[in-house]
């Protein structure tokens, strides 16, 4: 076991695994940042879009981003990016159709 990525128990009794994250989050956030629909949206709106999009996508838990790049073919990477694009389009549509609460 690598010390810097060890699983440890926190005082609350919950387990904490350092370094494990959902690879899809970064893909969504990267596309969201560049998406024309995000222009003029406030932070809450962008976060709503990100959450809705991520809930449509299967998570891909990894320890290191380079692991996904190394083990995934270019075709698989393109497919993931297409899925993210579709999920974001749907999320923007949903957020724009919802009345904002004040």
Phi and psi restraints in degrees (range 20) as a CNS / XPLOR table:
assign (resid 1 and name C) (resid 2 and name N)
       (resid 2 and name CA) (resid 2 and name C) 1.0 -82.0 20.0 2
assign (resid 2 and name N) (resid 2 and name CA)
       (resid 2 and name C) (resid 3 and name N) 1.0 129.7 20.0 2
assign (resid 2 and name C) (resid 3 and name N)
       (resid 3 and name CA) (resid 3 and name C) 1.0 -61.3 20.0 2
assign (resid 3 and name N) (resid 3 and name CA)
       (resid 3 and name C) (resid 4 and name N) 1.0 -40.0 20.0 2
assign (resid 3 and name C) (resid 4 and name N)
       (resid 4 and name CA) (resid 4 and name C) 1.0 -72.3 20.0 2
assign (resid 4 and name N) (resid 4 and name CA)
       (resid 4 and name C) (resid 5 and name N) 1.0 -14.6 20.0 2
assign (resid 4 and name C) (resid 5 and name N)
       (resid 5 and name CA) (resid 5 and name C) 1.0 -121.0 20.0 2
assign (resid 5 and name N) (resid 5 and name CA)
       (resid 5 and name C) (resid 6 and name N) 1.0 27.0 20.0 2
assign (resid 5 and name C) (resid 6 and name N)
       (resid 6 and name CA) (resid 6 and name C) 1.0 -72.7 20.0 2
assign (resid 6 and name N) (resid 6 and name CA)
       (resid 6 and name C) (resid 7 and name N) 1.0 150.2 20.0 2
assign (resid 6 and name C) (resid 7 and name N)
       (resid 7 and name CA) (resid 7 and name C) 1.0 -87.1 20.0 2
assign (resid 7 and name N) (resid 7 and name CA)
       (resid 7 and name C) (resid 8 and name N) 1.0 133.8 20.0 2
assign (resid 7 and name C) (resid 8 and name N)
       (resid 8 and name CA) (resid 8 and name C) 1.0 -137.3 20.0 2
assign (resid 8 and name N) (resid 8 and name CA)
       (resid 8 and name C) (resid 9 and name N) 1.0 156.6 20.0 2
assign (resid 8 and name C) (resid 9 and name N)
       (resid 9 and name CA) (resid 9 and name C) 1.0 -94.9 20.0 2
assign (resid 9 and name N) (resid 9 and name CA)
       (resid 9 and name C) (resid 10 and name N) 1.0 128.6 20.0 2
assign (resid 9 and name C) (resid 10 and name N)
       (resid 10 and name CA) (resid 10 and name C) 1.0 -81.1 20.0 2
assign (resid 10 and name N) (resid 10 and name CA)
       (resid 10 and name C) (resid 11 and name N) 1.0 163.2 20.0 2
assign (resid 10 and name C) (resid 11 and name N)
       (resid 11 and name CA) (resid 11 and name C) 1.0 -55.5 20.0 2
assign (resid 11 and name N) (resid 11 and name CA)
       (resid 11 and name C) (resid 12 and name N) 1.0 -28.6 20.0 2
assign (resid 11 and name C) (resid 12 and name N)
       (resid 12 and name CA) (resid 12 and name C) 1.0 -72.1 20.0 2
assign (resid 12 and name N) (resid 12 and name CA)
       (resid 12 and name C) (resid 13 and name N) 1.0 -10.1 20.0 2
assign (resid 12 and name C) (resid 13 and name N)
       (resid 13 and name CA) (resid 13 and name C) 1.0 95.6 20.0 2
assign (resid 13 and name N) (resid 13 and name CA)
       (resid 13 and name C) (resid 14 and name N) 1.0 -10.8 20.0 2
assign (resid 13 and name C) (resid 14 and name N)
       (resid 14 and name CA) (resid 14 and name C) 1.0 -76.3 20.0 2
assign (resid 14 and name N) (resid 14 and name CA)
       (resid 14 and name C) (resid 15 and name N) 1.0 151.0 20.0 2
assign (resid 14 and name C) (resid 15 and name N)
       (resid 15 and name CA) (resid 15 and name C) 1.0 -88.8 20.0 2
assign (resid 15 and name N) (resid 15 and name CA)
       (resid 15 and name C) (resid 16 and name N) 1.0 142.2 20.0 2
assign (resid 15 and name C) (resid 16 and name N)
       (resid 16 and name CA) (resid 16 and name C) 1.0 -125.9 20.0 2
assign (resid 16 and name N) (resid 16 and name CA)
       (resid 16 and name C) (resid 17 and name N) 1.0 126.0 20.0 2
assign (resid 16 and name C) (resid 17 and name N)
       (resid 17 and name CA) (resid 17 and name C) 1.0 -114.3 20.0 2
assign (resid 17 and name N) (resid 17 and name CA)
       (resid 17 and name C) (resid 18 and name N) 1.0 110.3 20.0 2
assign (resid 17 and name C) (resid 18 and name N)
       (resid 18 and name CA) (resid 18 and name C) 1.0 -70.6 20.0 2
assign (resid 18 and name N) (resid 18 and name CA)
       (resid 18 and name C) (resid 19 and name N) 1.0 134.8 20.0 2
assign (resid 18 and name C) (resid 19 and name N)
       (resid 19 and name CA) (resid 19 and name C) 1.0 92.3 20.0 2
assign (resid 19 and name N) (resid 19 and name CA)
       (resid 19 and name C) (resid 20 and name N) 1.0 -18.2 20.0 2
assign (resid 19 and name C) (resid 20 and name N)
       (resid 20 and name CA) (resid 20 and name C) 1.0 -78.2 20.0 2
assign (resid 20 and name N) (resid 20 and name CA)
       (resid 20 and name C) (resid 21 and name N) 1.0 129.2 20.0 2
assign (resid 20 and name C) (resid 21 and name N)
       (resid 21 and name CA) (resid 21 and name C) 1.0 -151.6 20.0 2
assign (resid 21 and name N) (resid 21 and name CA)
       (resid 21 and name C) (resid 22 and name N) 1.0 165.2 20.0 2
assign (resid 21 and name C) (resid 22 and name N)
       (resid 22 and name CA) (resid 22 and name C) 1.0 -87.3 20.0 2
assign (resid 22 and name N) (resid 22 and name CA)
       (resid 22 and name C) (resid 23 and name N) 1.0 112.6 20.0 2
assign (resid 22 and name C) (resid 23 and name N)
       (resid 23 and name CA) (resid 23 and name C) 1.0 -57.7 20.0 2
assign (resid 23 and name N) (resid 23 and name CA)
       (resid 23 and name C) (resid 24 and name N) 1.0 -31.0 20.0 2
assign (resid 23 and name C) (resid 24 and name N)
       (resid 24 and name CA) (resid 24 and name C) 1.0 -65.2 20.0 2
assign (resid 24 and name N) (resid 24 and name CA)
       (resid 24 and name C) (resid 25 and name N) 1.0 -29.2 20.0 2
assign (resid 24 and name C) (resid 25 and name N)
       (resid 25 and name CA) (resid 25 and name C) 1.0 -57.9 20.0 2
assign (resid 25 and name N) (resid 25 and name CA)
       (resid 25 and name C) (resid 26 and name N) 1.0 -45.8 20.0 2
assign (resid 25 and name C) (resid 26 and name N)
       (resid 26 and name CA) (resid 26 and name C) 1.0 -67.6 20.0 2
assign (resid 26 and name N) (resid 26 and name CA)
       (resid 26 and name C) (resid 27 and name N) 1.0 -38.2 20.0 2
assign (resid 26 and name C) (resid 27 and name N)
       (resid 27 and name CA) (resid 27 and name C) 1.0 -62.2 20.0 2
assign (resid 27 and name N) (resid 27 and name CA)
       (resid 27 and name C) (resid 28 and name N) 1.0 -44.1 20.0 2
assign (resid 27 and name C) (resid 28 and name N)
       (resid 28 and name CA) (resid 28 and name C) 1.0 -63.6 20.0 2
assign (resid 28 and name N) (resid 28 and name CA)
       (resid 28 and name C) (resid 29 and name N) 1.0 -47.7 20.0 2
assign (resid 28 and name C) (resid 29 and name N)
       (resid 29 and name CA) (resid 29 and name C) 1.0 -64.1 20.0 2
assign (resid 29 and name N) (resid 29 and name CA)
       (resid 29 and name C) (resid 30 and name N) 1.0 -37.7 20.0 2
assign (resid 29 and name C) (resid 30 and name N)
       (resid 30 and name CA) (resid 30 and name C) 1.0 -64.7 20.0 2
assign (resid 30 and name N) (resid 30 and name CA)
       (resid 30 and name C) (resid 31 and name N) 1.0 -46.2 20.0 2
assign (resid 30 and name C) (resid 31 and name N)
       (resid 31 and name CA) (resid 31 and name C) 1.0 -69.2 20.0 2
assign (resid 31 and name N) (resid 31 and name CA)
       (resid 31 and name C) (resid 32 and name N) 1.0 -36.9 20.0 2
assign (resid 31 and name C) (resid 32 and name N)
       (resid 32 and name CA) (resid 32 and name C) 1.0 -61.5 20.0 2
assign (resid 32 and name N) (resid 32 and name CA)
       (resid 32 and name C) (resid 33 and name N) 1.0 -42.1 20.0 2
assign (resid 32 and name C) (resid 33 and name N)
       (resid 33 and name CA) (resid 33 and name C) 1.0 -60.4 20.0 2
assign (resid 33 and name N) (resid 33 and name CA)
       (resid 33 and name C) (resid 34 and name N) 1.0 -33.5 20.0 2
assign (resid 33 and name C) (resid 34 and name N)
       (resid 34 and name CA) (resid 34 and name C) 1.0 -96.3 20.0 2
assign (resid 34 and name N) (resid 34 and name CA)
       (resid 34 and name C) (resid 35 and name N) 1.0 -5.7 20.0 2
assign (resid 34 and name C) (resid 35 and name N)
       (resid 35 and name CA) (resid 35 and name C) 1.0 -74.6 20.0 2
assign (resid 35 and name N) (resid 35 and name CA)
       (resid 35 and name C) (resid 36 and name N) 1.0 131.8 20.0 2
assign (resid 35 and name C) (resid 36 and name N)
       (resid 36 and name CA) (resid 36 and name C) 1.0 -59.9 20.0 2
assign (resid 36 and name N) (resid 36 and name CA)
       (resid 36 and name C) (resid 37 and name N) 1.0 -28.6 20.0 2
assign (resid 36 and name C) (resid 37 and name N)
       (resid 37 and name CA) (resid 37 and name C) 1.0 -66.9 20.0 2
assign (resid 37 and name N) (resid 37 and name CA)
       (resid 37 and name C) (resid 38 and name N) 1.0 -18.2 20.0 2
assign (resid 37 and name C) (resid 38 and name N)
       (resid 38 and name CA) (resid 38 and name C) 1.0 -83.6 20.0 2
assign (resid 38 and name N) (resid 38 and name CA)
       (resid 38 and name C) (resid 39 and name N) 1.0 -13.5 20.0 2
assign (resid 38 and name C) (resid 39 and name N)
       (resid 39 and name CA) (resid 39 and name C) 1.0 -64.3 20.0 2
assign (resid 39 and name N) (resid 39 and name CA)
       (resid 39 and name C) (resid 40 and name N) 1.0 127.3 20.0 2
assign (resid 39 and name C) (resid 40 and name N)
       (resid 40 and name CA) (resid 40 and name C) 1.0 83.9 20.0 2
assign (resid 40 and name N) (resid 40 and name CA)
       (resid 40 and name C) (resid 41 and name N) 1.0 -6.3 20.0 2
assign (resid 40 and name C) (resid 41 and name N)
       (resid 41 and name CA) (resid 41 and name C) 1.0 -79.5 20.0 2
assign (resid 41 and name N) (resid 41 and name CA)
       (resid 41 and name C) (resid 42 and name N) 1.0 145.0 20.0 2
assign (resid 41 and name C) (resid 42 and name N)
       (resid 42 and name CA) (resid 42 and name C) 1.0 -80.5 20.0 2
assign (resid 42 and name N) (resid 42 and name CA)
       (resid 42 and name C) (resid 43 and name N) 1.0 173.1 20.0 2
assign (resid 42 and name C) (resid 43 and name N)
       (resid 43 and name CA) (resid 43 and name C) 1.0 -59.3 20.0 2
assign (resid 43 and name N) (resid 43 and name CA)
       (resid 43 and name C) (resid 44 and name N) 1.0 -39.2 20.0 2
assign (resid 43 and name C) (resid 44 and name N)
       (resid 44 and name CA) (resid 44 and name C) 1.0 -62.4 20.0 2
assign (resid 44 and name N) (resid 44 and name CA)
       (resid 44 and name C) (resid 45 and name N) 1.0 -43.3 20.0 2
assign (resid 44 and name C) (resid 45 and name N)
       (resid 45 and name CA) (resid 45 and name C) 1.0 -62.3 20.0 2
assign (resid 45 and name N) (resid 45 and name CA)
       (resid 45 and name C) (resid 46 and name N) 1.0 -44.4 20.0 2
assign (resid 45 and name C) (resid 46 and name N)
       (resid 46 and name CA) (resid 46 and name C) 1.0 -63.8 20.0 2
assign (resid 46 and name N) (resid 46 and name CA)
       (resid 46 and name C) (resid 47 and name N) 1.0 -39.4 20.0 2
assign (resid 46 and name C) (resid 47 and name N)
       (resid 47 and name CA) (resid 47 and name C) 1.0 -66.8 20.0 2
assign (resid 47 and name N) (resid 47 and name CA)
       (resid 47 and name C) (resid 48 and name N) 1.0 -38.0 20.0 2
assign (resid 47 and name C) (resid 48 and name N)
       (resid 48 and name CA) (resid 48 and name C) 1.0 -60.6 20.0 2
assign (resid 48 and name N) (resid 48 and name CA)
       (resid 48 and name C) (resid 49 and name N) 1.0 -45.4 20.0 2
assign (resid 48 and name C) (resid 49 and name N)
       (resid 49 and name CA) (resid 49 and name C) 1.0 -60.2 20.0 2
assign (resid 49 and name N) (resid 49 and name CA)
       (resid 49 and name C) (resid 50 and name N) 1.0 -46.5 20.0 2
assign (resid 49 and name C) (resid 50 and name N)
       (resid 50 and name CA) (resid 50 and name C) 1.0 -60.0 20.0 2
assign (resid 50 and name N) (resid 50 and name CA)
       (resid 50 and name C) (resid 51 and name N) 1.0 -45.2 20.0 2
assign (resid 50 and name C) (resid 51 and name N)
       (resid 51 and name CA) (resid 51 and name C) 1.0 -63.7 20.0 2
assign (resid 51 and name N) (resid 51 and name CA)
       (resid 51 and name C) (resid 52 and name N) 1.0 -45.4 20.0 2
assign (resid 51 and name C) (resid 52 and name N)
       (resid 52 and name CA) (resid 52 and name C) 1.0 -62.8 20.0 2
assign (resid 52 and name N) (resid 52 and name CA)
       (resid 52 and name C) (resid 53 and name N) 1.0 -43.6 20.0 2
assign (resid 52 and name C) (resid 53 and name N)
       (resid 53 and name CA) (resid 53 and name C) 1.0 -63.7 20.0 2
assign (resid 53 and name N) (resid 53 and name CA)
       (resid 53 and name C) (resid 54 and name N) 1.0 -46.6 20.0 2
assign (resid 53 and name C) (resid 54 and name N)
       (resid 54 and name CA) (resid 54 and name C) 1.0 -63.7 20.0 2
assign (resid 54 and name N) (resid 54 and name CA)
       (resid 54 and name C) (resid 55 and name N) 1.0 -33.6 20.0 2
assign (resid 54 and name C) (resid 55 and name N)
       (resid 55 and name CA) (resid 55 and name C) 1.0 -69.4 20.0 2
assign (resid 55 and name N) (resid 55 and name CA)
       (resid 55 and name C) (resid 56 and name N) 1.0 -15.5 20.0 2
assign (resid 55 and name C) (resid 56 and name N)
       (resid 56 and name CA) (resid 56 and name C) 1.0 -90.4 20.0 2
assign (resid 56 and name N) (resid 56 and name CA)
       (resid 56 and name C) (resid 57 and name N) 1.0 -11.6 20.0 2
assign (resid 56 and name C) (resid 57 and name N)
       (resid 57 and name CA) (resid 57 and name C) 1.0 -108.9 20.0 2
assign (resid 57 and name N) (resid 57 and name CA)
       (resid 57 and name C) (resid 58 and name N) 1.0 139.5 20.0 2
assign (resid 57 and name C) (resid 58 and name N)
       (resid 58 and name CA) (resid 58 and name C) 1.0 -68.7 20.0 2
assign (resid 58 and name N) (resid 58 and name CA)
       (resid 58 and name C) (resid 59 and name N) 1.0 133.3 20.0 2
assign (resid 58 and name C) (resid 59 and name N)
       (resid 59 and name CA) (resid 59 and name C) 1.0 -70.2 20.0 2
assign (resid 59 and name N) (resid 59 and name CA)
       (resid 59 and name C) (resid 60 and name N) 1.0 151.1 20.0 2
assign (resid 59 and name C) (resid 60 and name N)
       (resid 60 and name CA) (resid 60 and name C) 1.0 -127.1 20.0 2
assign (resid 60 and name N) (resid 60 and name CA)
       (resid 60 and name C) (resid 61 and name N) 1.0 93.5 20.0 2
assign (resid 60 and name C) (resid 61 and name N)
       (resid 61 and name CA) (resid 61 and name C) 1.0 -81.4 20.0 2
assign (resid 61 and name N) (resid 61 and name CA)
       (resid 61 and name C) (resid 62 and name N) 1.0 130.8 20.0 2
assign (resid 61 and name C) (resid 62 and name N)
       (resid 62 and name CA) (resid 62 and name C) 1.0 -140.9 20.0 2
assign (resid 62 and name N) (resid 62 and name CA)
       (resid 62 and name C) (resid 63 and name N) 1.0 168.4 20.0 2
assign (resid 62 and name C) (resid 63 and name N)
       (resid 63 and name CA) (resid 63 and name C) 1.0 -98.9 20.0 2
assign (resid 63 and name N) (resid 63 and name CA)
       (resid 63 and name C) (resid 64 and name N) 1.0 -37.1 20.0 2
assign (resid 63 and name C) (resid 64 and name N)
       (resid 64 and name CA) (resid 64 and name C) 1.0 -134.5 20.0 2
assign (resid 64 and name N) (resid 64 and name CA)
       (resid 64 and name C) (resid 65 and name N) 1.0 132.4 20.0 2
assign (resid 64 and name C) (resid 65 and name N)
       (resid 65 and name CA) (resid 65 and name C) 1.0 -57.0 20.0 2
assign (resid 65 and name N) (resid 65 and name CA)
       (resid 65 and name C) (resid 66 and name N) 1.0 -34.7 20.0 2
assign (resid 65 and name C) (resid 66 and name N)
       (resid 66 and name CA) (resid 66 and name C) 1.0 -62.7 20.0 2
assign (resid 66 and name N) (resid 66 and name CA)
       (resid 66 and name C) (resid 67 and name N) 1.0 -26.1 20.0 2
assign (resid 66 and name C) (resid 67 and name N)
       (resid 67 and name CA) (resid 67 and name C) 1.0 -61.3 20.0 2
assign (resid 67 and name N) (resid 67 and name CA)
       (resid 67 and name C) (resid 68 and name N) 1.0 -43.2 20.0 2
assign (resid 67 and name C) (resid 68 and name N)
       (resid 68 and name CA) (resid 68 and name C) 1.0 -66.6 20.0 2
assign (resid 68 and name N) (resid 68 and name CA)
       (resid 68 and name C) (resid 69 and name N) 1.0 -44.0 20.0 2
assign (resid 68 and name C) (resid 69 and name N)
       (resid 69 and name CA) (resid 69 and name C) 1.0 -63.2 20.0 2
assign (resid 69 and name N) (resid 69 and name CA)
       (resid 69 and name C) (resid 70 and name N) 1.0 -40.7 20.0 2
assign (resid 69 and name C) (resid 70 and name N)
       (resid 70 and name CA) (resid 70 and name C) 1.0 -69.9 20.0 2
assign (resid 70 and name N) (resid 70 and name CA)
       (resid 70 and name C) (resid 71 and name N) 1.0 -41.0 20.0 2
assign (resid 70 and name C) (resid 71 and name N)
       (resid 71 and name CA) (resid 71 and name C) 1.0 -93.6 20.0 2
assign (resid 71 and name N) (resid 71 and name CA)
       (resid 71 and name C) (resid 72 and name N) 1.0 -4.4 20.0 2
assign (resid 71 and name C) (resid 72 and name N)
       (resid 72 and name CA) (resid 72 and name C) 1.0 -107.0 20.0 2
assign (resid 72 and name N) (resid 72 and name CA)
       (resid 72 and name C) (resid 73 and name N) 1.0 135.7 20.0 2
assign (resid 72 and name C) (resid 73 and name N)
       (resid 73 and name CA) (resid 73 and name C) 1.0 -73.6 20.0 2
assign (resid 73 and name N) (resid 73 and name CA)
       (resid 73 and name C) (resid 74 and name N) 1.0 160.5 20.0 2
assign (resid 73 and name C) (resid 74 and name N)
       (resid 74 and name CA) (resid 74 and name C) 1.0 -56.8 20.0 2
assign (resid 74 and name N) (resid 74 and name CA)
       (resid 74 and name C) (resid 75 and name N) 1.0 -36.0 20.0 2
assign (resid 74 and name C) (resid 75 and name N)
       (resid 75 and name CA) (resid 75 and name C) 1.0 -66.1 20.0 2
assign (resid 75 and name N) (resid 75 and name CA)
       (resid 75 and name C) (resid 76 and name N) 1.0 -40.7 20.0 2
assign (resid 75 and name C) (resid 76 and name N)
       (resid 76 and name CA) (resid 76 and name C) 1.0 -65.5 20.0 2
assign (resid 76 and name N) (resid 76 and name CA)
       (resid 76 and name C) (resid 77 and name N) 1.0 -40.9 20.0 2
assign (resid 76 and name C) (resid 77 and name N)
       (resid 77 and name CA) (resid 77 and name C) 1.0 -62.1 20.0 2
assign (resid 77 and name N) (resid 77 and name CA)
       (resid 77 and name C) (resid 78 and name N) 1.0 -43.6 20.0 2
assign (resid 77 and name C) (resid 78 and name N)
       (resid 78 and name CA) (resid 78 and name C) 1.0 -63.1 20.0 2
assign (resid 78 and name N) (resid 78 and name CA)
       (resid 78 and name C) (resid 79 and name N) 1.0 -41.1 20.0 2
assign (resid 78 and name C) (resid 79 and name N)
       (resid 79 and name CA) (resid 79 and name C) 1.0 -62.2 20.0 2
assign (resid 79 and name N) (resid 79 and name CA)
       (resid 79 and name C) (resid 80 and name N) 1.0 -43.2 20.0 2
assign (resid 79 and name C) (resid 80 and name N)
       (resid 80 and name CA) (resid 80 and name C) 1.0 -61.3 20.0 2
assign (resid 80 and name N) (resid 80 and name CA)
       (resid 80 and name C) (resid 81 and name N) 1.0 -43.5 20.0 2
assign (resid 80 and name C) (resid 81 and name N)
       (resid 81 and name CA) (resid 81 and name C) 1.0 -64.6 20.0 2
assign (resid 81 and name N) (resid 81 and name CA)
       (resid 81 and name C) (resid 82 and name N) 1.0 -37.0 20.0 2
assign (resid 81 and name C) (resid 82 and name N)
       (resid 82 and name CA) (resid 82 and name C) 1.0 -65.1 20.0 2
assign (resid 82 and name N) (resid 82 and name CA)
       (resid 82 and name C) (resid 83 and name N) 1.0 -41.9 20.0 2
assign (resid 82 and name C) (resid 83 and name N)
       (resid 83 and name CA) (resid 83 and name C) 1.0 -62.7 20.0 2
assign (resid 83 and name N) (resid 83 and name CA)
       (resid 83 and name C) (resid 84 and name N) 1.0 -39.9 20.0 2
assign (resid 83 and name C) (resid 84 and name N)
       (resid 84 and name CA) (resid 84 and name C) 1.0 -64.0 20.0 2
assign (resid 84 and name N) (resid 84 and name CA)
       (resid 84 and name C) (resid 85 and name N) 1.0 -44.2 20.0 2
assign (resid 84 and name C) (resid 85 and name N)
       (resid 85 and name CA) (resid 85 and name C) 1.0 -58.5 20.0 2
assign (resid 85 and name N) (resid 85 and name CA)
       (resid 85 and name C) (resid 86 and name N) 1.0 -47.5 20.0 2
assign (resid 85 and name C) (resid 86 and name N)
       (resid 86 and name CA) (resid 86 and name C) 1.0 -63.7 20.0 2
assign (resid 86 and name N) (resid 86 and name CA)
       (resid 86 and name C) (resid 87 and name N) 1.0 -42.2 20.0 2
assign (resid 86 and name C) (resid 87 and name N)
       (resid 87 and name CA) (resid 87 and name C) 1.0 -63.6 20.0 2
assign (resid 87 and name N) (resid 87 and name CA)
       (resid 87 and name C) (resid 88 and name N) 1.0 -39.5 20.0 2
assign (resid 87 and name C) (resid 88 and name N)
       (resid 88 and name CA) (resid 88 and name C) 1.0 -66.8 20.0 2
assign (resid 88 and name N) (resid 88 and name CA)
       (resid 88 and name C) (resid 89 and name N) 1.0 -42.2 20.0 2
assign (resid 88 and name C) (resid 89 and name N)
       (resid 89 and name CA) (resid 89 and name C) 1.0 -59.0 20.0 2
assign (resid 89 and name N) (resid 89 and name CA)
       (resid 89 and name C) (resid 90 and name N) 1.0 -45.4 20.0 2
assign (resid 89 and name C) (resid 90 and name N)
       (resid 90 and name CA) (resid 90 and name C) 1.0 -63.7 20.0 2
assign (resid 90 and name N) (resid 90 and name CA)
       (resid 90 and name C) (resid 91 and name N) 1.0 -41.8 20.0 2
assign (resid 90 and name C) (resid 91 and name N)
       (resid 91 and name CA) (resid 91 and name C) 1.0 -63.9 20.0 2
assign (resid 91 and name N) (resid 91 and name CA)
       (resid 91 and name C) (resid 92 and name N) 1.0 -42.5 20.0 2
assign (resid 91 and name C) (resid 92 and name N)
       (resid 92 and name CA) (resid 92 and name C) 1.0 -61.7 20.0 2
assign (resid 92 and name N) (resid 92 and name CA)
       (resid 92 and name C) (resid 93 and name N) 1.0 -42.5 20.0 2
assign (resid 92 and name C) (resid 93 and name N)
       (resid 93 and name CA) (resid 93 and name C) 1.0 -60.2 20.0 2
assign (resid 93 and name N) (resid 93 and name CA)
       (resid 93 and name C) (resid 94 and name N) 1.0 -45.1 20.0 2
assign (resid 93 and name C) (resid 94 and name N)
       (resid 94 and name CA) (resid 94 and name C) 1.0 -64.2 20.0 2
assign (resid 94 and name N) (resid 94 and name CA)
       (resid 94 and name C) (resid 95 and name N) 1.0 -46.1 20.0 2
assign (resid 94 and name C) (resid 95 and name N)
       (resid 95 and name CA) (resid 95 and name C) 1.0 -64.9 20.0 2
assign (resid 95 and name N) (resid 95 and name CA)
       (resid 95 and name C) (resid 96 and name N) 1.0 -42.3 20.0 2
assign (resid 95 and name C) (resid 96 and name N)
       (resid 96 and name CA) (resid 96 and name C) 1.0 -68.5 20.0 2
assign (resid 96 and name N) (resid 96 and name CA)
       (resid 96 and name C) (resid 97 and name N) 1.0 -24.2 20.0 2
assign (resid 96 and name C) (resid 97 and name N)
       (resid 97 and name CA) (resid 97 and name C) 1.0 -85.8 20.0 2
assign (resid 97 and name N) (resid 97 and name CA)
       (resid 97 and name C) (resid 98 and name N) 1.0 -12.3 20.0 2
assign (resid 97 and name C) (resid 98 and name N)
       (resid 98 and name CA) (resid 98 and name C) 1.0 -88.0 20.0 2
assign (resid 98 and name N) (resid 98 and name CA)
       (resid 98 and name C) (resid 99 and name N) 1.0 134.6 20.0 2
assign (resid 98 and name C) (resid 99 and name N)
       (resid 99 and name CA) (resid 99 and name C) 1.0 -69.4 20.0 2
assign (resid 99 and name N) (resid 99 and name CA)
       (resid 99 and name C) (resid 100 and name N) 1.0 137.9 20.0 2
assign (resid 99 and name C) (resid 100 and name N)
       (resid 100 and name CA) (resid 100 and name C) 1.0 -78.6 20.0 2
assign (resid 100 and name N) (resid 100 and name CA)
       (resid 100 and name C) (resid 101 and name N) 1.0 136.4 20.0 2
assign (resid 100 and name C) (resid 101 and name N)
       (resid 101 and name CA) (resid 101 and name C) 1.0 -89.0 20.0 2
assign (resid 101 and name N) (resid 101 and name CA)
       (resid 101 and name C) (resid 102 and name N) 1.0 143.8 20.0 2
